[in-house]
Amino acid sequence: MSIQARIEEKLQSLDPAHAAVENESYMHNVPPDSETHFKVTLVAERFAGLMPVKRHQQVYALLADELSGPVHALALHLYTPEEWSQRAAARPDSPHCRGGGAH
């Protein structure tokens, strides 16, 4: 199973209304087909009333194995359904990394 698939599977335990896992490794100076840099956009009711740091801690705990091994970077965009609606279902774009392949 790919690292991306493992992340997607684990995130389902948070009962998301929306989940997107994007492999952004190609934007960095890593070998082709790497799975080291990811962006996660997750919308879940369980985030209601939680400050961003508490939301992040939940995801970090869930993905501890991946973060202690193959995953070098994880950008998290975590919203409640109401926040997601207010954003018009849009998350920020990631900046390009110096030395990455997509400039």
VEXDREN-819104 format. One record per residue (C-alpha): residue in three letters; y, x, z. Coordinates in Angstrom, 3 decimals. Each point is the difference from the previous one (the first is absolute). Example, Ala and Ser with C-alpha at 12.3 -4.5 7.8 and 13.67 -1.06 7.14 Angstrom:
@residu ALA | north -4.500 | east 12.300 | up 7.800
@residu SER | north 3.440 | east 1.370 | up -0.660
REM end
This chain:
@residu MET | north 0.000 | east 0.000 | up 0.000
@residu SER | north 3.442 | east 1.359 | up -0.864
@residu ILE | north 2.532 | east 0.692 | up 2.728
@residu GLN | north 2.250 | east -2.701 | up -1.452
@residu ALA | north -2.838 | east -2.548 | up 0.174
@residu ARG | north -0.723 | east 0.973 | up 3.620
@residu ILE | north 3.655 | east -0.489 | up 0.908
@residu GLU | north 0.104 | east -3.367 | up -1.767
@residu GLU | north -3.172 | east -1.109 | up 1.782
@residu LYS | north 1.236 | east 1.033 | up 3.451
@residu LEU | north 3.356 | east -1.726 | up -0.464
@residu GLN | north -1.781 | east -3.318 | up -0.487
@residu SER | north -0.705 | east -0.032 | up 3.752
@residu LEU | north 3.736 | east -0.654 | up 0.502
@residu ASP | north -0.383 | east -3.304 | up -1.878
@residu PRO | north 2.807 | east 0.724 | up -2.472
@residu ALA | north 1.754 | east -2.623 | up -2.066
@residu HIS | north 0.676 | east 2.801 | up -2.482
@residu ALA | north -1.360 | east 3.550 | up -0.181
@residu ALA | north 0.637 | east 2.700 | up -2.582
@residu VAL | north -1.236 | east 3.573 | up 0.214
@residu GLU | north 1.456 | east 2.347 | up -2.599
@residu ASN | north -1.285 | east 3.503 | up -0.607
@residu GLU | north 3.154 | east 2.050 | up -0.525
@residu SER | north -1.734 | east 3.363 | up -0.061
@residu TYR | north 0.942 | east 0.483 | up -3.661
@residu MET | north 3.640 | east 0.224 | up 1.138
@residu HIS | north -0.777 | east 3.158 | up 1.985
@residu ASN | north -1.152 | east 3.503 | up -0.718
@residu VAL | north -3.725 | east -0.655 | up 0.492
@residu PRO | north -3.066 | east 0.284 | up -2.255
@residu PRO | north -0.649 | east -2.842 | up -2.484
@residu ASP | north -1.810 | east -3.047 | up 1.420
@residu SER | north 0.984 | east 0.873 | up 3.571
@residu GLU | north 0.094 | east -2.632 | up 2.722
@residu THR | north 2.406 | east 1.574 | up 2.452
@residu HIS | north 3.239 | east -2.007 | up -0.151
@residu PHE | north 0.092 | east -3.780 | up 0.374
@residu LYS | north 2.505 | east -2.802 | up 0.320
@residu VAL | north -1.092 | east -3.100 | up 1.899
@residu THR | north 1.851 | east -3.288 | up -0.184
@residu LEU | north -1.437 | east -2.472 | up 2.480
@residu VAL | north 1.172 | east -3.479 | up 0.920
@residu ALA | north -1.571 | east -1.516 | up 3.090
@residu GLU | north 0.901 | east -2.647 | up 2.544
@residu ARG | north -1.257 | east 2.329 | up 2.761
@residu PHE | north 3.143 | east 2.131 | up -0.504
@residu ALA | north 2.240 | east -2.822 | up 1.268
@residu GLY | north 1.942 | east 1.106 | up 3.073
@residu LEU | north -1.031 | east 3.659 | up -0.367
@residu MET | north 2.437 | east 2.825 | up -0.546
@residu PRO | north -0.762 | east 2.186 | up -3.044
@residu VAL | north -1.457 | east 2.813 | up 2.120
@residu LYS | north -2.572 | east -2.390 | up 1.535
@residu ARG | north -0.958 | east -1.243 | up -3.456
@residu HIS | north -0.468 | east 3.567 | up -1.205
@residu GLN | north -2.093 | east 0.878 | up 3.049
@residu GLN | north -2.413 | east -2.835 | up -0.814
@residu VAL | north -0.525 | east 1.309 | up -3.531
@residu TYR | north -0.221 | east 3.640 | up 1.109
@residu ALA | north -2.705 | east -0.910 | up 2.527
@residu LEU | north -1.925 | east -1.909 | up -2.637
@residu LEU | north 0.172 | east 2.888 | up -2.488
@residu ALA | north -0.473 | east 2.845 | up 2.505
@residu ASP | north -3.021 | east 1.447 | up -1.831
@residu GLU | north 1.799 | east 0.122 | up -3.340
@residu LEU | north 3.153 | east 1.473 | up 1.549
@residu SER | north -1.958 | east 2.712 | up 1.792
@residu GLY | north -1.710 | east 1.000 | up -3.229
@residu PRO | north 0.797 | east -0.563 | up -3.632
@residu VAL | north 3.281 | east -1.955 | up 0.239
@residu HIS | north 3.009 | east 2.299 | up 0.175
@residu ALA | north 2.749 | east -2.636 | up -0.187
@residu LEU | north 0.162 | east -3.730 | up 0.628
@residu ALA | north 3.149 | east -2.032 | up -0.709
@residu LEU | north -0.112 | east -3.332 | up 1.819
@residu HIS | north 1.951 | east -3.133 | up -0.881
@residu LEU | north -1.049 | east -2.621 | up 2.544
@residu TYR | north 1.445 | east -3.503 | up 0.047
@residu THR | north -0.491 | east -3.445 | up 1.444
@residu PRO | north -0.359 | east -2.764 | up -2.613
@residu GLU | north 3.583 | east -1.097 | up 0.731
@residu GLU | north 1.364 | east 3.531 | up -0.454
@residu TRP | north -1.991 | east 0.385 | up -3.214
@residu SER | north 1.452 | east -3.245 | up -1.322
@residu GLN | north 3.540 | east 1.124 | up 0.910
@residu ARG | north -0.604 | east 3.217 | up -1.966
@residu ALA | north -1.103 | east -2.072 | up -3.009
@residu ALA | north -3.453 | east 1.619 | up 0.241
@residu ALA | north 1.378 | east 3.458 | up -0.774
@residu ARG | north -0.564 | east 3.309 | up 1.741
@residu PRO | north 2.027 | east 3.205 | up -0.449
@residu ASP | north -0.936 | east 2.474 | up -2.701
@residu SER | north -1.214 | east 3.382 | up 1.118
@residu PRO | north 2.087 | east 3.078 | up -0.767
@residu HIS | north -1.464 | east 2.608 | up -2.309
@residu CYS | north -1.253 | east 3.112 | up 1.719
@residu ARG | north 1.241 | east 3.368 | up -1.198
@residu GLY | north -2.837 | east 1.645 | up -1.816
@residu GLY | north -1.741 | east -3.286 | up -0.768
@residu GLY | north -1.166 | east -1.061 | up -3.414
@residu ALA | north 2.063 | east -3.170 | up -0.521
@residu HIS | north 3.678 | east 0.864 | up -0.443
REM end
